[in-house]
Amino acid sequence: MLILQLYIIHQRVSLFCAIFWICSFIEDNYYYVDKTGLISELLRNGGMVNLFTRPRRFGKTLNMSMLEYFFSIEGDKSIFDGLEILKNPKLCDEYMGKYPVISVSLKGINAATYEDAFDFAVRIMKKVARNVQFLLGSDALSDYDKLEYKELLNNNMSEAAFCGGLKILSELLEKHYGTKVVLLIDEYDVPLAKAFENGYYDQMIFLIRSLLEQALKTNDSLKFAVMTGCMRISKESIFTGLNNLKVLSITDERYDEYFGFTDTEVREMLKYYEIEDHYEEVKNWYDGYQFGGVEVYCPWDVLNYCDKLKDHADSFPENYWINTSSNDAVKKFIQMSGNFKTKREIETLLAGEEIIKEIHQELVYPEMYQSVENVWSLLFMTGYLTQRGRVDAKRYKLAIPNLEIRDIFETQIMEYFKESVAKDGDTLSRFCDALKNGEETKVGEIFESYLKKTISIRDTFVKKASKENFYHGILLGILGVKEEWYVSSNQESGEGYSDILVETENSETVILIEVKYANDGNLDQACERALQQIEEKKYDEELRENGVDKILKYGIACYMKRCKVKLADS
C-alpha cells in the first residue's frame, strides 16, 4: 500500500492509498500538511540554481509538484485555497501562475548499460517535450524554432540534442510566453548512482554534466531552477563551472522544516485520526532526524503506520523505509567494519549514543566506499545516521535516528554474521557437537568467541527483549549451518513458546534453549531464570509425551560480549 505525504489539512477523510497529482488530492479533500512556506522562503532567499539534498522518502518530489503548480501559467491555482502561502497576497500576485515551468525527473534513468540508460533518458526528454506540443502552433516561434522542437520528439535523438533539450525548451517557452522559465529537476543524482553500480559512470557523468551545464549555466531564458537529490555530488565532478549554485543540504538551517514532518504536525495528525495514544511508539520508531536546527519524522513511515492504525488500532510499528532501497550503504559498511575501532563505534551507535565524525558532503560515487571514513559521510547524507549537534565546521555528533533505522543496522549485522560463521566449518562443528553432548563449558567458550567477533548490543536505547532477540539471532545463525538438524524459533511448546528448539539427526536428541540478557551483568542468575522458565512453562512436556527420551535443556545468558551457558540436570 502506497501513501503520499501531502500537504494541508482538509475535512475528515481516510488517508489515501494511491498516487494522484496534487490537484486530485486537494479537490477530493484528502489529508495534507501545509508546507507552502517553502515557496515564500525560496523567493526570499533562494539563488539562481537551488539544490536540495535529502534522504529518500522525505517529500522532495511532492515539494517539486507544489512548486510546479504554484508558478506554472498552466497550473490550477485553486488548490492553494486556505494555504499558508495565500496569507502573502503581494507575493502571490507577483509570482503565482506567472511562469512557464519545465518539470523533469531523472529517476527513470536506470539500466544495466549506458545504451539502455540513454534510451530511458531520451524517453524522459520526449515526455517533457510532448507536454508543450502547443508550441507547434505558436505564432511567436519561427519555422526553425519549430524544427528544433521537433528534434526533441525524435526516437533517434542524439546525445547532443538530449543535452541541449532543456535549454531549447526554455528558449522556446520564453518566446511563446514572453517571460523566463522556472526549471525543476527532480532526483538529479539517480542516473549517476545507477551508472556507478553498473560500470558506466564516466559516460553518465559526461551526459548529466553537459545537460546541467546547458540548462543551468548558459541558459539566458532561465528565471531560476530547483533541483533535488539524495547526494551532493562533488562540484568538480558534475557542476563544473556552475557558479550560481546554492546547495541546501541536511546540515543547512534554511528550509529545515519543509522536508519531513515536525513533532507538532505529527501530533495533529494522530489527534485527527484519534490515534494519539500511539504517539510514543510513532516517535520512537520514525522521529529523530535532525535537518538543520529542526527535528523531523520520516513522513513516508508516519503515513504508512497511521494508515494501518486507523483501521487496526493494535497494529505494531514496522520498517517501511527498508523496502524503498537496497540498503547497500549499511551492508557494505558492516562488511568494512573489521577493525576494532569501527566495531566499537557501531556498538556505541546501537546503544543510542553518539560518535563524532568529520563529514565530507562533496563525495563522488567512486570515492564513497574507498574508506570507512567516507562511508560515515554516506550514511549521514542518506539518512541512516543523523546529527545531534556540531563540534566544528566539519565534525558532527552522529547517532542512529530511531528504532526503524536501528533495525536496519541489526538486520545487516546479522546477515553479515551468518555469512561469516558459514565459513568457519570446523568451529561450528565443534559447537554443535558440544551442544548435542551436553558439554556446557565448551558451548559457552565457543559462543563467547563468536560474540567477540561480531557487534554487540549495549545497555541503553532498546528494551531488554530486543537485546535478547539479537543474541537469539546469533545462535540461530550458528545453528543454521547444521543442515541435518531441524531448528525452530519461538515454537509453541507446553504453556508458552520456547526460544529455540533443535531436533538432531533422526530426532534422537532434542535441545531446548532459552536465551536471557543479563541487564545487571549477573550471568549466573540470568541462566537460572532461563532454566526456571523452561520448567515452569513445561516446554519439554509434549516432547516427552511423543516419546523423546533425551532432552537437553540449556539456559544461555548474555551480557555484551560475555555469555554463560548452563545445562539443566537430567
Secondary structure in CASP SS format (residue, H / E / C, confidence):
PFRMAT SS
TARGET T0000
AUTHOR 0000-0000-0000
METHOD secondary structure of the structure
MODEL  1
M C 1.00
L C 1.00
I C 1.00
L C 1.00
Q C 1.00
L C 1.00
Y C 1.00
I C 1.00
I C 1.00
H C 1.00
Q C 1.00
R C 1.00
V C 1.00
S C 1.00
L C 1.00
F C 1.00
C C 1.00
A C 1.00
I C 1.00
F C 1.00
W C 1.00
I H 1.00
C H 1.00
S H 1.00
F H 1.00
I H 1.00
E H 1.00
D C 1.00
N C 1.00
Y C 1.00
Y C 1.00
Y C 1.00
V C 1.00
D C 1.00
K C 1.00
T C 1.00
G H 1.00
L H 1.00
I H 1.00
S H 1.00
E H 1.00
L H 1.00
L H 1.00
R H 1.00
N H 1.00
G C 1.00
G C 1.00
M C 1.00
V E 1.00
N E 1.00
L E 1.00
F E 1.00
T E 1.00
R C 1.00
P C 1.00
R C 1.00
R C 1.00
F C 1.00
G C 1.00
K H 1.00
T H 1.00
L H 1.00
N H 1.00
M H 1.00
S H 1.00
M H 1.00
L H 1.00
E H 1.00
Y H 1.00
F H 1.00
F H 1.00
S E 1.00
I C 1.00
E C 1.00
G C 1.00
D C 1.00
K H 1.00
S H 1.00
I H 1.00
F H 1.00
D C 1.00
G C 1.00
L C 1.00
E H 1.00
I H 1.00
L H 1.00
K H 1.00
N C 1.00
P H 1.00
K H 1.00
L H 1.00
C H 1.00
D H 1.00
E H 1.00
Y H 1.00
M C 1.00
G C 1.00
K C 1.00
Y E 1.00
P C 1.00
V E 1.00
I E 1.00
S E 1.00
V E 1.00
S E 1.00
L C 1.00
K C 1.00
G C 1.00
I C 1.00
N C 1.00
A C 1.00
A C 1.00
T C 1.00
Y H 1.00
E H 1.00
D H 1.00
A H 1.00
F H 1.00
D H 1.00
F H 1.00
A H 1.00
V H 1.00
R H 1.00
I H 1.00
M H 1.00
K H 1.00
K H 1.00
V H 1.00
A H 1.00
R H 1.00
N C 1.00
V C 1.00
Q H 1.00
F H 1.00
L H 1.00
L H 1.00
G H 1.00
S C 1.00
D C 1.00
A C 1.00
L C 1.00
S C 1.00
D H 1.00
Y H 1.00
D H 1.00
K H 1.00
L H 1.00
E H 1.00
Y H 1.00
K H 1.00
E H 1.00
L C 1.00
L C 1.00
N C 1.00
N C 1.00
N C 1.00
M C 1.00
S C 1.00
E H 1.00
A H 1.00
A H 1.00
F H 1.00
C H 1.00
G C 1.00
G H 1.00
L H 1.00
K H 1.00
I H 1.00
L H 1.00
S H 1.00
E H 1.00
L H 1.00
L H 1.00
E H 1.00
K H 1.00
H H 1.00
Y H 1.00
G C 1.00
T C 1.00
K C 1.00
V E 1.00
V E 1.00
L E 1.00
L E 1.00
I E 1.00
D E 1.00
E C 1.00
Y C 1.00
D C 1.00
V H 1.00
P H 1.00
L H 1.00
A H 1.00
K H 1.00
A H 1.00
F H 1.00
E H 1.00
N H 1.00
G C 1.00
Y C 1.00
Y H 1.00
D H 1.00
Q H 1.00
M H 1.00
I H 1.00
F H 1.00
L H 1.00
I H 1.00
R H 1.00
S H 1.00
L H 1.00
L H 1.00
E H 1.00
Q H 1.00
A H 1.00
L H 1.00
K H 1.00
T C 1.00
N C 1.00
D C 1.00
S C 1.00
L E 1.00
K E 1.00
F E 1.00
A E 1.00
V E 1.00
M E 1.00
T E 1.00
G E 1.00
C C 1.00
M C 1.00
R C 1.00
I C 1.00
S C 1.00
K H 1.00
E H 1.00
S H 1.00
I H 1.00
F C 1.00
T C 1.00
G C 1.00
L C 1.00
N C 1.00
N C 1.00
L E 1.00
K E 1.00
V E 1.00
L E 1.00
S C 1.00
I C 1.00
T C 1.00
D C 1.00
E C 1.00
R C 1.00
Y C 1.00
D C 1.00
E C 1.00
Y C 1.00
F C 1.00
G C 1.00
F E 1.00
T C 1.00
D H 1.00
T H 1.00
E H 1.00
V H 1.00
R H 1.00
E H 1.00
M H 1.00
L H 1.00
K H 1.00
Y H 1.00
Y C 1.00
E C 1.00
I C 1.00
E H 1.00
D H 1.00
H H 1.00
Y H 1.00
E H 1.00
E H 1.00
V H 1.00
K H 1.00
N H 1.00
W H 1.00
Y H 1.00
D C 1.00
G C 1.00
Y E 1.00
Q E 1.00
F E 1.00
G C 1.00
G C 1.00
V E 1.00
E E 1.00
V E 1.00
Y E 1.00
C C 1.00
P H 1.00
W H 1.00
D H 1.00
V H 1.00
L H 1.00
N H 1.00
Y H 1.00
C H 1.00
D H 1.00
K H 1.00
L H 1.00
K H 1.00
D H 1.00
H C 1.00
A C 1.00
D C 1.00
S C 1.00
F C 1.00
P C 1.00
E C 1.00
N C 1.00
Y C 1.00
W H 1.00
I H 1.00
N H 1.00
T H 1.00
S C 1.00
S C 1.00
N C 1.00
D H 1.00
A H 1.00
V H 1.00
K H 1.00
K H 1.00
F H 1.00
I H 1.00
Q H 1.00
M C 1.00
S C 1.00
G C 1.00
N C 1.00
F H 1.00
K H 1.00
T H 1.00
K H 1.00
R H 1.00
E H 1.00
I H 1.00
E H 1.00
T H 1.00
L H 1.00
L H 1.00
A C 1.00
G C 1.00
E C 1.00
E C 1.00
I E 1.00
I E 1.00
K E 1.00
E E 1.00
I C 1.00
H C 1.00
Q C 1.00
E C 1.00
L C 1.00
V C 1.00
Y H 1.00
P H 1.00
E H 1.00
M C 1.00
Y C 1.00
Q C 1.00
S C 1.00
V H 1.00
E H 1.00
N H 1.00
V H 1.00
W H 1.00
S H 1.00
L H 1.00
L H 1.00
F H 1.00
M H 1.00
T C 1.00
G C 1.00
Y C 1.00
L C 1.00
T E 1.00
Q E 1.00
R E 1.00
G E 1.00
R E 1.00
V C 1.00
D C 1.00
A C 1.00
K C 1.00
R E 1.00
Y E 1.00
K E 1.00
L E 1.00
A E 1.00
I C 1.00
P C 1.00
N C 1.00
L H 1.00
E H 1.00
I H 1.00
R H 1.00
D H 1.00
I H 1.00
F H 1.00
E H 1.00
T H 1.00
Q H 1.00
I H 1.00
M H 1.00
E H 1.00
Y H 1.00
F H 1.00
K H 1.00
E H 1.00
S H 1.00
V H 1.00
A C 1.00
K C 1.00
D C 1.00
G H 1.00
D H 1.00
T H 1.00
L H 1.00
S H 1.00
R H 1.00
F H 1.00
C H 1.00
D H 1.00
A H 1.00
L H 1.00
K H 1.00
N H 1.00
G C 1.00
E C 1.00
E H 1.00
T H 1.00
K H 1.00
V H 1.00
G H 1.00
E H 1.00
I H 1.00
F H 1.00
E H 1.00
S H 1.00
Y H 1.00
L H 1.00
K H 1.00
K H 1.00
T C 1.00
I C 1.00
S C 1.00
I C 1.00
R C 1.00
D C 1.00
T C 1.00
F C 1.00
V C 1.00
K C 1.00
K H 1.00
A H 1.00
S H 1.00
K H 1.00
E H 1.00
N H 1.00
F H 1.00
Y H 1.00
H H 1.00
G H 1.00
I H 1.00
L H 1.00
L H 1.00
G H 1.00
I H 1.00
L H 1.00
G C 1.00
V C 1.00
K C 1.00
E C 1.00
E C 1.00
W C 1.00
Y E 1.00
V E 1.00
S E 1.00
S E 1.00
N E 1.00
Q E 1.00
E E 1.00
S E 1.00
G C 1.00
E C 1.00
G E 1.00
Y E 1.00
S E 1.00
D E 1.00
I E 1.00
L E 1.00
V E 1.00
E E 1.00
T C 1.00
E H 1.00
N H 1.00
S H 1.00
E C 1.00
T E 1.00
V E 1.00
I E 1.00
L E 1.00
I E 1.00
E E 1.00
V E 1.00
K E 1.00
Y E 1.00
A C 1.00
N C 1.00
D C 1.00
G C 1.00
N C 1.00
L H 1.00
D H 1.00
Q H 1.00
A H 1.00
C H 1.00
E H 1.00
R H 1.00
A H 1.00
L H 1.00
Q H 1.00
Q H 1.00
I H 1.00
E H 1.00
E H 1.00
K C 1.00
K C 1.00
Y C 1.00
D C 1.00
E H 1.00
E H 1.00
L H 1.00
R H 1.00
E H 1.00
N C 1.00
G C 1.00
V C 1.00
D C 1.00
K E 1.00
I E 1.00
L E 1.00
K E 1.00
Y E 1.00
G E 1.00
I E 1.00
A E 1.00
C E 1.00
Y E 1.00
M C 1.00
K C 1.00
R E 1.00
C E 1.00
K E 1.00
V E 1.00
K E 1.00
L E 1.00
A C 1.00
D C 1.00
S C 1.00
END
